[in-house]
Amino acid sequence: MRSISLVAFFVCLFSFGAFAQDKVFSQFYATPLTVNPALTGAFDGKYRFGAIYRDQWRGALDNPIVTFSASMDLRFDIGQKRAFRDAIAGGLVFFTDRVAGLDFNTNQFALSFAYHKALDRRSTQYLSGGLKMGFSQRNVNYGPIYFQDQFNGIDDFNLPTGENLPTNNFAFADLSTGIFYTVTPNRKQSFYAGIGIHHFNQPNLSFYEEEGISVPLFVKFNAHFGARLPLNENISLLPRLMASVQGPHIAIDAGSNLRIALNDYSSMALHLGTWVRPVRFNDSFGVDAVIVLVGLEYENVMFGLSYDSNVNSIANYGRMHGAFEISIAYLGEYENETIICPTF
């Protein structure tokens, strides 16, 4: 018998609005356009394709939470005959998130643009600015949802309901902006930092907007830092940190990947990484997950596989209560080993 109580339904429904929970990827560096619009075109090549899939809490839920994002961005160098080689870039981003059971879905399609300003004659330093304009849709399927007044008193929920349910589908605009700085002293060493500001128009997430109820989405700030540090001819350290602040929530992803070249030409490499994610929700602060990653880089194609092991009390009752992520990226017309925004 499929049944979901009225209380449980609205707790789940408003948990995505009132608390303004945003999408989370452990391999955030594999989805650069969702981290900061200024990362559009921030790579050494002409074009880039990327996709990431996240499967969360499969052991704790009958149907896991599934998140998927795909993107494409193009980079166009301008002023190639000048000492300062600026660039412009454009990109497309698609994102979908599904909470099974309630069939609660969030989908977004966005356009992003960035300008990369060279700060020195050798173009080893860039200051970038970006803007992303998205169109989002949210919907919930009322079909599998049953209420107390539908119970026939014996064995089924086959009576009509008197609940006045809101429209189950709505759309809204979503705007983001950001800045990004990178310096590449040589082909094997780089440093970067940036700030992304998401949802600065604070769209209304309420299904009851027509009734005058407003649930604004909190503005989200992403501060991200990273580097590529060669340890020897074949091994590099890739430390990264991203701090996200959204309303009362704070999440920090900190860790490092180790890149191990598998041949003399550095065209094939193994990536191994460990990460930790401390979070703050309202007044409590603690470690939410420990993350491990393995990746493979072959010429201009990169693969990544990671697993989140949740350590918070919500997930402790189930087995396999973490999250799997798999990512893939392809860099077109890849020029050399200096990647402004590393994929892994």
ZALO-691085 format. One record per residue (C-alpha): residue number from 1; residue in one letter; x, y negated, z negated. Coordinates in Angstrom, 1 decimal. Layout:
// ZALO-691085
seq = NUM | type = a | X = X | Y = Y | Z = Z .
...
// end
This chain:
// ZALO-691085
seq = 1 | type = m | X = 0.0 | Y = 0.0 | Z = 0.0 .
seq = 2 | type = r | X = 1.5 | Y = -3.3 | Z = 1.1 .
seq = 3 | type = s | X = 0.7 | Y = -6.1 | Z = -1.3 .
seq = 4 | type = i | X = 2.4 | Y = -9.3 | Z = -2.4 .
seq = 5 | type = s | X = 0.8 | Y = -11.4 | Z = -5.1 .
seq = 6 | type = l | X = 0.0 | Y = -15.0 | Z = -4.8 .
seq = 7 | type = v | X = 2.6 | Y = -16.0 | Z = -7.4 .
seq = 8 | type = a | X = 5.4 | Y = -14.0 | Z = -5.8 .
seq = 9 | type = f | X = 4.5 | Y = -15.4 | Z = -2.4 .
seq = 10 | type = f | X = 4.7 | Y = -19.0 | Z = -3.3 .
seq = 11 | type = v | X = 7.8 | Y = -18.5 | Z = -5.5 .
seq = 12 | type = c | X = 9.5 | Y = -17.2 | Z = -2.4 .
seq = 13 | type = l | X = 8.0 | Y = -19.7 | Z = -0.1 .
seq = 14 | type = f | X = 9.0 | Y = -22.8 | Z = -2.1 .
seq = 15 | type = s | X = 12.4 | Y = -21.4 | Z = -3.1 .
seq = 16 | type = f | X = 13.5 | Y = -22.3 | Z = 0.4 .
seq = 17 | type = g | X = 12.2 | Y = -25.8 | Z = 0.2 .
seq = 18 | type = a | X = 12.3 | Y = -27.1 | Z = -3.4 .
seq = 19 | type = f | X = 15.8 | Y = -25.8 | Z = -4.0 .
seq = 20 | type = a | X = 17.0 | Y = -26.7 | Z = -0.5 .
seq = 21 | type = q | X = 19.1 | Y = -23.5 | Z = 0.0 .
seq = 22 | type = d | X = 21.3 | Y = -23.8 | Z = 3.1 .
seq = 23 | type = k | X = 22.9 | Y = -21.1 | Z = 5.2 .
seq = 24 | type = v | X = 26.1 | Y = -19.6 | Z = 3.9 .
seq = 25 | type = f | X = 28.8 | Y = -17.9 | Z = 5.8 .
seq = 26 | type = s | X = 31.9 | Y = -16.5 | Z = 4.1 .
seq = 27 | type = q | X = 33.8 | Y = -16.8 | Z = 7.4 .
seq = 28 | type = f | X = 33.0 | Y = -20.4 | Z = 7.6 .
seq = 29 | type = y | X = 36.0 | Y = -21.2 | Z = 9.7 .
seq = 30 | type = a | X = 34.6 | Y = -18.8 | Z = 12.4 .
seq = 31 | type = t | X = 31.6 | Y = -21.1 | Z = 12.7 .
seq = 32 | type = p | X = 33.3 | Y = -24.5 | Z = 12.9 .
seq = 33 | type = l | X = 30.3 | Y = -26.4 | Z = 14.4 .
seq = 34 | type = t | X = 28.1 | Y = -25.5 | Z = 11.4 .
seq = 35 | type = v | X = 30.9 | Y = -26.8 | Z = 9.0 .
seq = 36 | type = n | X = 31.6 | Y = -30.2 | Z = 10.6 .
seq = 37 | type = p | X = 30.4 | Y = -31.7 | Z = 13.9 .
seq = 38 | type = a | X = 33.9 | Y = -33.3 | Z = 14.3 .
seq = 39 | type = l | X = 35.2 | Y = -29.8 | Z = 14.8 .
seq = 40 | type = t | X = 33.5 | Y = -29.7 | Z = 18.2 .
seq = 41 | type = g | X = 36.3 | Y = -29.1 | Z = 20.7 .
seq = 42 | type = a | X = 38.9 | Y = -29.0 | Z = 17.9 .
seq = 43 | type = f | X = 41.1 | Y = -26.3 | Z = 19.5 .
seq = 44 | type = d | X = 43.9 | Y = -26.0 | Z = 22.0 .
seq = 45 | type = g | X = 42.0 | Y = -24.9 | Z = 25.2 .
seq = 46 | type = k | X = 39.2 | Y = -25.8 | Z = 27.5 .
seq = 47 | type = y | X = 36.2 | Y = -23.9 | Z = 26.1 .
seq = 48 | type = r | X = 35.3 | Y = -21.7 | Z = 23.2 .
seq = 49 | type = f | X = 32.5 | Y = -19.1 | Z = 22.5 .
seq = 50 | type = g | X = 31.8 | Y = -17.8 | Z = 19.0 .
seq = 51 | type = a | X = 29.2 | Y = -15.7 | Z = 17.2 .
seq = 52 | type = i | X = 28.7 | Y = -14.5 | Z = 13.6 .
seq = 53 | type = y | X = 26.3 | Y = -12.1 | Z = 12.0 .
seq = 54 | type = r | X = 25.6 | Y = -11.8 | Z = 8.3 .
seq = 55 | type = d | X = 23.7 | Y = -9.0 | Z = 6.6 .
seq = 56 | type = q | X = 23.0 | Y = -9.8 | Z = 2.9 .
seq = 57 | type = w | X = 21.7 | Y = -7.7 | Z = 0.0 .
seq = 58 | type = r | X = 20.9 | Y = -4.6 | Z = 2.0 .
seq = 59 | type = g | X = 21.2 | Y = -2.4 | Z = -1.1 .
seq = 60 | type = a | X = 19.1 | Y = -4.7 | Z = -3.3 .
seq = 61 | type = l | X = 16.2 | Y = -5.4 | Z = -0.9 .
seq = 62 | type = d | X = 14.1 | Y = -3.0 | Z = 1.3 .
seq = 63 | type = n | X = 14.9 | Y = -5.4 | Z = 4.2 .
seq = 64 | type = p | X = 18.1 | Y = -7.4 | Z = 4.1 .
seq = 65 | type = i | X = 18.4 | Y = -11.2 | Z = 4.7 .
seq = 66 | type = v | X = 19.8 | Y = -11.5 | Z = 8.2 .
seq = 67 | type = t | X = 21.6 | Y = -14.6 | Z = 9.4 .
seq = 68 | type = f | X = 23.0 | Y = -15.2 | Z = 12.9 .
seq = 69 | type = s | X = 24.7 | Y = -18.1 | Z = 14.6 .
seq = 70 | type = a | X = 26.2 | Y = -18.5 | Z = 18.1 .
seq = 71 | type = s | X = 28.0 | Y = -21.5 | Z = 19.6 .
seq = 72 | type = m | X = 29.8 | Y = -22.8 | Z = 22.6 .
seq = 73 | type = d | X = 31.9 | Y = -26.0 | Z = 22.9 .
seq = 74 | type = l | X = 33.9 | Y = -27.6 | Z = 25.7 .
seq = 75 | type = r | X = 36.9 | Y = -29.9 | Z = 25.4 .
seq = 76 | type = f | X = 37.9 | Y = -32.5 | Z = 28.0 .
seq = 77 | type = d | X = 41.3 | Y = -34.2 | Z = 27.8 .
seq = 78 | type = i | X = 41.3 | Y = -37.8 | Z = 28.8 .
seq = 79 | type = g | X = 44.2 | Y = -40.1 | Z = 29.6 .
seq = 80 | type = q | X = 46.5 | Y = -37.1 | Z = 30.4 .
seq = 81 | type = k | X = 49.0 | Y = -39.4 | Z = 32.1 .
seq = 82 | type = r | X = 49.2 | Y = -41.7 | Z = 29.1 .
seq = 83 | type = a | X = 51.4 | Y = -41.1 | Z = 26.0 .
seq = 84 | type = f | X = 48.2 | Y = -40.8 | Z = 23.8 .
seq = 85 | type = r | X = 46.1 | Y = -37.8 | Z = 25.0 .
seq = 86 | type = d | X = 42.6 | Y = -38.3 | Z = 23.6 .
seq = 87 | type = a | X = 39.8 | Y = -35.8 | Z = 24.2 .
seq = 88 | type = i | X = 36.0 | Y = -35.7 | Z = 24.2 .
seq = 89 | type = a | X = 34.0 | Y = -32.6 | Z = 23.5 .
seq = 90 | type = g | X = 30.4 | Y = -31.3 | Z = 23.5 .
seq = 91 | type = g | X = 28.8 | Y = -28.2 | Z = 22.1 .
seq = 92 | type = l | X = 25.7 | Y = -26.1 | Z = 21.6 .
seq = 93 | type = v | X = 24.8 | Y = -24.3 | Z = 18.4 .
seq = 94 | type = f | X = 22.0 | Y = -21.7 | Z = 17.8 .
seq = 95 | type = f | X = 21.2 | Y = -20.5 | Z = 14.3 .
seq = 96 | type = t | X = 18.6 | Y = -18.1 | Z = 12.9 .
seq = 97 | type = d | X = 17.8 | Y = -16.9 | Z = 9.4 .
seq = 98 | type = r | X = 15.2 | Y = -14.3 | Z = 8.6 .
seq = 99 | type = v | X = 13.9 | Y = -13.1 | Z = 5.2 .
seq = 100 | type = a | X = 12.2 | Y = -9.8 | Z = 5.9 .
seq = 101 | type = g | X = 9.0 | Y = -8.8 | Z = 4.0 .
seq = 102 | type = l | X = 7.6 | Y = -12.2 | Z = 4.2 .
seq = 103 | type = d | X = 8.8 | Y = -12.7 | Z = 7.8 .
seq = 104 | type = f | X = 10.1 | Y = -16.1 | Z = 6.8 .
seq = 105 | type = n | X = 12.2 | Y = -17.4 | Z = 9.6 .
seq = 106 | type = t | X = 14.3 | Y = -20.5 | Z = 10.2 .
seq = 107 | type = n | X = 15.6 | Y = -21.3 | Z = 13.7 .
seq = 108 | type = q | X = 17.7 | Y = -24.2 | Z = 14.9 .
seq = 109 | type = f | X = 19.1 | Y = -25.4 | Z = 18.2 .
seq = 110 | type = a | X = 21.5 | Y = -28.3 | Z = 18.1 .
seq = 111 | type = l | X = 23.8 | Y = -30.4 | Z = 20.3 .
seq = 112 | type = s | X = 27.1 | Y = -31.6 | Z = 19.0 .
seq = 113 | type = f | X = 29.5 | Y = -34.2 | Z = 20.2 .
seq = 114 | type = a | X = 33.0 | Y = -35.3 | Z = 19.1 .
seq = 115 | type = y | X = 35.8 | Y = -37.7 | Z = 20.0 .
seq = 116 | type = h | X = 39.4 | Y = -36.8 | Z = 19.3 .
seq = 117 | type = k | X = 41.8 | Y = -39.8 | Z = 19.0 .
seq = 118 | type = a | X = 45.5 | Y = -39.1 | Z = 19.3 .
seq = 119 | type = l | X = 47.4 | Y = -41.0 | Z = 16.7 .
seq = 120 | type = d | X = 51.0 | Y = -40.6 | Z = 18.0 .
seq = 121 | type = r | X = 52.7 | Y = -40.4 | Z = 21.4 .
seq = 122 | type = r | X = 53.4 | Y = -36.7 | Z = 21.1 .
seq = 123 | type = s | X = 49.7 | Y = -36.0 | Z = 20.3 .
seq = 124 | type = t | X = 50.6 | Y = -34.1 | Z = 17.1 .
seq = 125 | type = q | X = 48.1 | Y = -36.0 | Z = 15.0 .
seq = 126 | type = y | X = 44.4 | Y = -36.4 | Z = 15.7 .
seq = 127 | type = l | X = 41.5 | Y = -38.2 | Z = 14.0 .
seq = 128 | type = s | X = 38.1 | Y = -37.0 | Z = 15.1 .
seq = 129 | type = g | X = 34.6 | Y = -38.0 | Z = 14.6 .
seq = 130 | type = g | X = 31.5 | Y = -36.0 | Z = 15.5 .
seq = 131 | type = l | X = 27.7 | Y = -36.0 | Z = 15.5 .
seq = 132 | type = k | X = 25.2 | Y = -33.1 | Z = 15.7 .
seq = 133 | type = m | X = 21.5 | Y = -33.5 | Z = 16.5 .
seq = 134 | type = g | X = 19.4 | Y = -30.4 | Z = 15.8 .
seq = 135 | type = f | X = 15.8 | Y = -29.3 | Z = 16.3 .
seq = 136 | type = s | X = 14.7 | Y = -26.8 | Z = 13.6 .
seq = 137 | type = q | X = 11.6 | Y = -24.6 | Z = 13.2 .
seq = 138 | type = r | X = 10.3 | Y = -22.7 | Z = 10.2 .
seq = 139 | type = n | X = 7.5 | Y = -20.2 | Z = 10.1 .
seq = 140 | type = v | X = 6.1 | Y = -17.5 | Z = 7.9 .
seq = 141 | type = n | X = 3.8 | Y = -14.6 | Z = 8.9 .
seq = 142 | type = y | X = 0.7 | Y = -14.3 | Z = 6.8 .
seq = 143 | type = g | X = -0.1 | Y = -10.8 | Z = 8.2 .
seq = 144 | type = p | X = 1.6 | Y = -8.6 | Z = 5.6 .
seq = 145 | type = i | X = 0.6 | Y = -10.9 | Z = 2.7 .
seq = 146 | type = y | X = -2.3 | Y = -9.9 | Z = 0.4 .
seq = 147 | type = f | X = -4.0 | Y = -11.7 | Z = -2.4 .
seq = 148 | type = q | X = -5.8 | Y = -10.6 | Z = -5.6 .
seq = 149 | type = d | X = -9.2 | Y = -11.5 | Z = -4.3 .
seq = 150 | type = q | X = -8.7 | Y = -9.1 | Z = -1.3 .
seq = 151 | type = f | X = -8.6 | Y = -6.0 | Z = -3.6 .
seq = 152 | type = n | X = -11.7 | Y = -3.9 | Z = -3.2 .
seq = 153 | type = g | X = -11.4 | Y = -2.5 | Z = -6.7 .
seq = 154 | type = i | X = -10.5 | Y = 1.0 | Z = -5.6 .
seq = 155 | type = d | X = -7.5 | Y = 1.5 | Z = -3.3 .
seq = 156 | type = d | X = -7.0 | Y = -1.2 | Z = -0.7 .
seq = 157 | type = f | X = -6.7 | Y = -4.9 | Z = 0.0 .
seq = 158 | type = n | X = -9.3 | Y = -5.1 | Z = 2.8 .
seq = 159 | type = l | X = -11.6 | Y = -7.9 | Z = 1.6 .
seq = 160 | type = p | X = -11.4 | Y = -11.4 | Z = 3.0 .
seq = 161 | type = t | X = -9.4 | Y = -14.0 | Z = 1.0 .
seq = 162 | type = g | X = -10.6 | Y = -17.4 | Z = -0.2 .
seq = 163 | type = e | X = -7.1 | Y = -18.8 | Z = -0.2 .
seq = 164 | type = n | X = -6.7 | Y = -22.0 | Z = 1.8 .
seq = 165 | type = l | X = -3.3 | Y = -21.4 | Z = 3.4 .
seq = 166 | type = p | X = -1.3 | Y = -24.1 | Z = 5.2 .
seq = 167 | type = t | X = -0.1 | Y = -24.1 | Z = 8.7 .
seq = 168 | type = n | X = 2.4 | Y = -21.3 | Z = 9.0 .
seq = 169 | type = n | X = 4.7 | Y = -23.1 | Z = 11.5 .
seq = 170 | type = f | X = 6.4 | Y = -26.5 | Z = 11.6 .
seq = 171 | type = a | X = 9.4 | Y = -28.2 | Z = 13.2 .
seq = 172 | type = f | X = 11.7 | Y = -31.1 | Z = 12.2 .
seq = 173 | type = a | X = 14.8 | Y = -33.0 | Z = 13.3 .
seq = 174 | type = d | X = 18.1 | Y = -32.4 | Z = 11.5 .
seq = 175 | type = l | X = 21.1 | Y = -34.7 | Z = 11.8 .
seq = 176 | type = s | X = 24.7 | Y = -34.2 | Z = 10.8 .
seq = 177 | type = t | X = 28.0 | Y = -36.1 | Z = 11.2 .
seq = 178 | type = g | X = 31.6 | Y = -35.8 | Z = 10.1 .
seq = 179 | type = i | X = 35.3 | Y = -36.8 | Z = 10.4 .
seq = 180 | type = f | X = 38.3 | Y = -34.6 | Z = 10.8 .
seq = 181 | type = y | X = 42.1 | Y = -35.1 | Z = 10.6 .
seq = 182 | type = t | X = 44.8 | Y = -32.7 | Z = 11.8 .
seq = 183 | type = v | X = 48.6 | Y = -32.8 | Z = 12.1 .
seq = 184 | type = t | X = 50.7 | Y = -30.2 | Z = 13.9 .
seq = 185 | type = p | X = 54.4 | Y = -30.8 | Z = 13.3 .
seq = 186 | type = n | X = 55.4 | Y = -27.8 | Z = 15.4 .
seq = 187 | type = r | X = 53.9 | Y = -24.9 | Z = 17.3 .
seq = 188 | type = k | X = 53.6 | Y = -22.7 | Z = 14.2 .
seq = 189 | type = q | X = 52.7 | Y = -25.2 | Z = 11.5 .
seq = 190 | type = s | X = 49.6 | Y = -27.3 | Z = 11.1 .
seq = 191 | type = f | X = 47.5 | Y = -29.0 | Z = 8.4 .
seq = 192 | type = y | X = 43.9 | Y = -30.3 | Z = 8.5 .
seq = 193 | type = a | X = 41.2 | Y = -31.8 | Z = 6.4 .
seq = 194 | type = g | X = 37.6 | Y = -33.0 | Z = 7.1 .
seq = 195 | type = i | X = 34.3 | Y = -34.0 | Z = 5.7 .
seq = 196 | type = g | X = 30.9 | Y = -33.0 | Z = 7.1 .
seq = 197 | type = i | X = 27.7 | Y = -34.6 | Z = 6.1 .
seq = 198 | type = h | X = 24.6 | Y = -32.6 | Z = 6.9 .
seq = 199 | type = h | X = 20.8 | Y = -33.3 | Z = 6.8 .
seq = 200 | type = f | X = 21.5 | Y = -37.0 | Z = 6.2 .
seq = 201 | type = n | X = 18.0 | Y = -37.8 | Z = 7.6 .
seq = 202 | type = q | X = 16.6 | Y = -35.5 | Z = 4.7 .
seq = 203 | type = p | X = 13.8 | Y = -33.7 | Z = 6.7 .
seq = 204 | type = n | X = 10.7 | Y = -32.6 | Z = 4.9 .
seq = 205 | type = l | X = 10.6 | Y = -28.8 | Z = 4.4 .
seq = 206 | type = s | X = 7.1 | Y = -28.6 | Z = 3.0 .
seq = 207 | type = f | X = 4.4 | Y = -26.4 | Z = 4.7 .
seq = 208 | type = y | X = 1.9 | Y = -28.8 | Z = 3.1 .
seq = 209 | type = e | X = 3.2 | Y = -32.0 | Z = 4.8 .
seq = 210 | type = e | X = -0.3 | Y = -32.6 | Z = 6.2 .
seq = 211 | type = e | X = -1.6 | Y = -32.7 | Z = 2.7 .
seq = 212 | type = g | X = 1.0 | Y = -35.3 | Z = 1.7 .
seq = 213 | type = i | X = 3.4 | Y = -33.0 | Z = -0.1 .
seq = 214 | type = s | X = 7.0 | Y = -33.7 | Z = 0.6 .
seq = 215 | type = v | X = 10.0 | Y = -31.4 | Z = -0.2 .
seq = 216 | type = p | X = 13.0 | Y = -33.2 | Z = 1.3 .
seq = 217 | type = l | X = 16.1 | Y = -31.2 | Z = 2.2 .
seq = 218 | type = f | X = 19.1 | Y = -32.4 | Z = 0.1 .
seq = 219 | type = v | X = 22.0 | Y = -34.0 | Z = 1.9 .
seq = 220 | type = k | X = 24.9 | Y = -31.6 | Z = 2.1 .
seq = 221 | type = f | X = 28.6 | Y = -32.6 | Z = 1.9 .
seq = 222 | type = n | X = 31.3 | Y = -30.2 | Z = 3.1 .
seq = 223 | type = a | X = 34.9 | Y = -31.0 | Z = 2.3 .
seq = 224 | type = h | X = 37.3 | Y = -28.6 | Z = 3.9 .
seq = 225 | type = f | X = 41.0 | Y = -28.2 | Z = 3.9 .
seq = 226 | type = g | X = 43.4 | Y = -25.8 | Z = 5.5 .
seq = 227 | type = a | X = 46.9 | Y = -25.1 | Z = 6.8 .
seq = 228 | type = r | X = 49.0 | Y = -22.7 | Z = 8.8 .
seq = 229 | type = l | X = 52.3 | Y = -22.0 | Z = 7.1 .
seq = 230 | type = p | X = 54.9 | Y = -19.7 | Z = 8.7 .
seq = 231 | type = l | X = 56.6 | Y = -17.4 | Z = 6.2 .
seq = 232 | type = n | X = 58.9 | Y = -15.8 | Z = 8.8 .
seq = 233 | type = e | X = 58.9 | Y = -15.1 | Z = 12.5 .
seq = 234 | type = n | X = 56.0 | Y = -12.7 | Z = 12.3 .
seq = 235 | type = i | X = 54.0 | Y = -13.6 | Z = 9.3 .
seq = 236 | type = s | X = 52.0 | Y = -16.8 | Z = 8.6 .
seq = 237 | type = l | X = 49.9 | Y = -17.8 | Z = 5.6 .
seq = 238 | type = l | X = 46.5 | Y = -19.4 | Z = 6.3 .
seq = 239 | type = p | X = 45.2 | Y = -21.0 | Z = 3.1 .
seq = 240 | type = r | X = 41.7 | Y = -22.6 | Z = 3.3 .
seq = 241 | type = l | X = 39.2 | Y = -24.3 | Z = 0.9 .
seq = 242 | type = m | X = 35.7 | Y = -25.6 | Z = 1.4 .
seq = 243 | type = a | X = 33.7 | Y = -27.3 | Z = -1.2 .
seq = 244 | type = s | X = 30.0 | Y = -27.8 | Z = -0.6 .
seq = 245 | type = v | X = 27.7 | Y = -30.1 | Z = -2.6 .
seq = 246 | type = q | X = 24.0 | Y = -30.1 | Z = -2.0 .
seq = 247 | type = g | X = 21.7 | Y = -31.6 | Z = -4.6 .
seq = 248 | type = p | X = 22.4 | Y = -29.8 | Z = -7.9 .
seq = 249 | type = h | X = 24.3 | Y = -27.0 | Z = -6.2 .
seq = 250 | type = i | X = 28.1 | Y = -26.7 | Z = -5.8 .
seq = 251 | type = a | X = 29.8 | Y = -23.9 | Z = -4.0 .
seq = 252 | type = i | X = 33.6 | Y = -23.5 | Z = -3.4 .
seq = 253 | type = d | X = 35.2 | Y = -21.0 | Z = -1.0 .
seq = 254 | type = a | X = 38.9 | Y = -20.7 | Z = -1.7 .
seq = 255 | type = g | X = 41.4 | Y = -18.2 | Z = -0.5 .
seq = 256 | type = s | X = 43.9 | Y = -17.3 | Z = 2.2 .
seq = 257 | type = n | X = 44.3 | Y = -15.1 | Z = 5.2 .
seq = 258 | type = l | X = 47.7 | Y = -13.5 | Z = 6.1 .
seq = 259 | type = r | X = 48.4 | Y = -13.4 | Z = 9.8 .
seq = 260 | type = i | X = 50.8 | Y = -10.6 | Z = 10.8 .
seq = 261 | type = a | X = 52.0 | Y = -10.6 | Z = 14.4 .
seq = 262 | type = l | X = 52.1 | Y = -7.1 | Z = 15.9 .
seq = 263 | type = n | X = 54.3 | Y = -7.8 | Z = 18.9 .
seq = 264 | type = d | X = 57.2 | Y = -10.1 | Z = 19.8 .
seq = 265 | type = y | X = 55.0 | Y = -12.4 | Z = 21.9 .
seq = 266 | type = s | X = 52.5 | Y = -13.0 | Z = 19.1 .
seq = 267 | type = s | X = 49.6 | Y = -12.2 | Z = 21.4 .
seq = 268 | type = m | X = 48.3 | Y = -9.5 | Z = 19.0 .
seq = 269 | type = a | X = 48.0 | Y = -10.0 | Z = 15.2 .
seq = 270 | type = l | X = 46.3 | Y = -8.5 | Z = 12.2 .
seq = 271 | type = h | X = 44.6 | Y = -10.8 | Z = 9.7 .
seq = 272 | type = l | X = 44.1 | Y = -9.8 | Z = 6.0 .
seq = 273 | type = g | X = 42.3 | Y = -12.1 | Z = 3.6 .
seq = 274 | type = t | X = 41.0 | Y = -12.5 | Z = 0.0 .
seq = 275 | type = w | X = 38.5 | Y = -15.2 | Z = -1.1 .
seq = 276 | type = v | X = 36.6 | Y = -16.2 | Z = -4.2 .
seq = 277 | type = r | X = 33.4 | Y = -18.2 | Z = -4.4 .
seq = 278 | type = p | X = 32.5 | Y = -20.0 | Z = -7.6 .
seq = 279 | type = v | X = 29.2 | Y = -21.8 | Z = -7.6 .
seq = 280 | type = r | X = 27.1 | Y = -24.1 | Z = -9.8 .
seq = 281 | type = f | X = 23.4 | Y = -23.9 | Z = -10.0 .
seq = 282 | type = n | X = 21.8 | Y = -26.6 | Z = -12.2 .
seq = 283 | type = d | X = 23.8 | Y = -26.3 | Z = -15.5 .
seq = 284 | type = s | X = 25.5 | Y = -23.0 | Z = -15.0 .
seq = 285 | type = f | X = 28.8 | Y = -22.3 | Z = -13.3 .
seq = 286 | type = g | X = 30.4 | Y = -19.0 | Z = -12.5 .
seq = 287 | type = v | X = 31.9 | Y = -16.8 | Z = -9.8 .
seq = 288 | type = d | X = 29.2 | Y = -15.7 | Z = -7.3 .
seq = 289 | type = a | X = 31.3 | Y = -13.4 | Z = -5.0 .
seq = 290 | type = v | X = 34.7 | Y = -12.0 | Z = -4.2 .
seq = 291 | type = i | X = 35.4 | Y = -11.6 | Z = -0.5 .
seq = 292 | type = v | X = 37.8 | Y = -9.4 | Z = 1.5 .
seq = 293 | type = l | X = 38.4 | Y = -9.8 | Z = 5.2 .
seq = 294 | type = v | X = 40.2 | Y = -7.9 | Z = 8.0 .
seq = 295 | type = g | X = 40.6 | Y = -9.4 | Z = 11.4 .
seq = 296 | type = l | X = 42.2 | Y = -8.6 | Z = 14.7 .
seq = 297 | type = e | X = 43.5 | Y = -11.2 | Z = 17.2 .
seq = 298 | type = y | X = 44.3 | Y = -10.1 | Z = 20.8 .
seq = 299 | type = e | X = 45.5 | Y = -12.9 | Z = 23.1 .
seq = 300 | type = n | X = 42.6 | Y = -15.3 | Z = 23.1 .
seq = 301 | type = v | X = 39.9 | Y = -13.1 | Z = 21.5 .
seq = 302 | type = m | X = 39.4 | Y = -12.9 | Z = 17.8 .
seq = 303 | type = f | X = 37.4 | Y = -10.4 | Z = 15.7 .
seq = 304 | type = g | X = 36.7 | Y = -10.7 | Z = 11.9 .
seq = 305 | type = l | X = 34.9 | Y = -8.4 | Z = 9.4 .
seq = 306 | type = s | X = 34.3 | Y = -9.4 | Z = 5.8 .
seq = 307 | type = y | X = 32.4 | Y = -8.2 | Z = 2.8 .
seq = 308 | type = d | X = 31.1 | Y = -10.2 | Z = -0.1 .
seq = 309 | type = s | X = 31.0 | Y = -8.4 | Z = -3.4 .
seq = 310 | type = n | X = 28.5 | Y = -10.2 | Z = -5.6 .
seq = 311 | type = v | X = 29.3 | Y = -10.4 | Z = -9.3 .
seq = 312 | type = n | X = 26.3 | Y = -12.5 | Z = -10.5 .
seq = 313 | type = s | X = 23.6 | Y = -11.1 | Z = -12.7 .
seq = 314 | type = i | X = 20.9 | Y = -11.2 | Z = -10.0 .
seq = 315 | type = a | X = 22.6 | Y = -8.6 | Z = -7.9 .
seq = 316 | type = n | X = 24.0 | Y = -6.3 | Z = -10.5 .
seq = 317 | type = y | X = 21.1 | Y = -3.9 | Z = -10.5 .
seq = 318 | type = g | X = 21.5 | Y = -2.7 | Z = -7.0 .
seq = 319 | type = r | X = 24.1 | Y = -0.8 | Z = -5.0 .
seq = 320 | type = m | X = 25.8 | Y = -2.4 | Z = -2.0 .
seq = 321 | type = h | X = 24.3 | Y = -5.7 | Z = -3.1 .
seq = 322 | type = g | X = 26.8 | Y = -7.8 | Z = -1.3 .
seq = 323 | type = a | X = 26.9 | Y = -9.1 | Z = 2.3 .
seq = 324 | type = f | X = 28.6 | Y = -8.0 | Z = 5.5 .
seq = 325 | type = e | X = 29.8 | Y = -10.4 | Z = 8.1 .
seq = 326 | type = i | X = 31.2 | Y = -9.8 | Z = 11.6 .
seq = 327 | type = s | X = 32.5 | Y = -12.6 | Z = 13.8 .
seq = 328 | type = i | X = 33.9 | Y = -12.9 | Z = 17.3 .
seq = 329 | type = a | X = 35.4 | Y = -15.8 | Z = 19.1 .
seq = 330 | type = y | X = 36.9 | Y = -16.4 | Z = 22.6 .
seq = 331 | type = l | X = 39.1 | Y = -19.3 | Z = 23.6 .
seq = 332 | type = g | X = 39.1 | Y = -20.1 | Z = 27.3 .
seq = 333 | type = e | X = 42.2 | Y = -21.5 | Z = 29.1 .
seq = 334 | type = y | X = 44.1 | Y = -21.1 | Z = 25.9 .
seq = 335 | type = e | X = 47.4 | Y = -23.0 | Z = 26.2 .
seq = 336 | type = n | X = 49.7 | Y = -22.1 | Z = 23.4 .
seq = 337 | type = e | X = 49.8 | Y = -20.9 | Z = 19.8 .
seq = 338 | type = t | X = 48.9 | Y = -24.3 | Z = 18.2 .
seq = 339 | type = i | X = 45.2 | Y = -24.1 | Z = 17.3 .
seq = 340 | type = i | X = 43.9 | Y = -27.3 | Z = 15.8 .
seq = 341 | type = c | X = 41.1 | Y = -25.4 | Z = 14.1 .
seq = 342 | type = p | X = 42.1 | Y = -21.8 | Z = 13.5 .
seq = 343 | type = t | X = 39.4 | Y = -19.2 | Z = 14.2 .
seq = 344 | type = f | X = 40.5 | Y = -16.9 | Z = 11.3 .
// end
